[in-house]
Amino acid sequence: MSENELKIQEKKSASAKDETTKTETYFAPHVDIYETEKEVIVVADMPGVQPTGIDLSLDENILTIQGKRMPEKQTGRLLLEEYEPGHYLRRFTVAETIDQEKIEASLVDGVLRVILPKLAPAQPKKITVKVG
C-alpha cells in the first residue's frame, strides 16, 4: 500500500464502567483535546449519532461522553459497513480549575465539541478593617 492510499483505521473497543448483562458493543471515539488560556476543548468523532443519542455528564470531576448509534434503514443491498451500530464511550478526568456551571456542548456533522471553561483566577482584594 502506498502512502497516498486511504488507510482504514480500526475502531478501538471501550468497556462500560460497570458489568452489564447486555451484549452491547462499545467503541472509544477518537478525540482531540486543546487548551487555551480560557478553556479546554474536547472534540470527539461520533459518526451516525444523533443529538438525542448523546449523554454527556460530569460527576466527581469525571467527564463521561456516551453516544448511541442506531442502525440505519437500508434501501439497497449493503456493500460495505464500517460504521456499525453500537455505543461510543470515553471518560476523562477534569481538573478542578474547570467552571462546571458553564460547560457547553454541540454536535455538528457527527463531531461533538465540548467547551470546558476555566475558572477565573482569584483577584487580589483589599479588605477594610472596621473599628468598634
Secondary structure, 3 states (H helix, E strand, C coil): CCCCCCCCCCCEECCCCCCCCCCCCEEECCEEEEECCCEEEEEEECCCCCHHHEEEEEECCEEEEEEEECCCCCCCCCCCCCCCCEEEEEEEECCCCECHHHCEEEEECCEEEEEEEECCCCCCCCCCCCCC
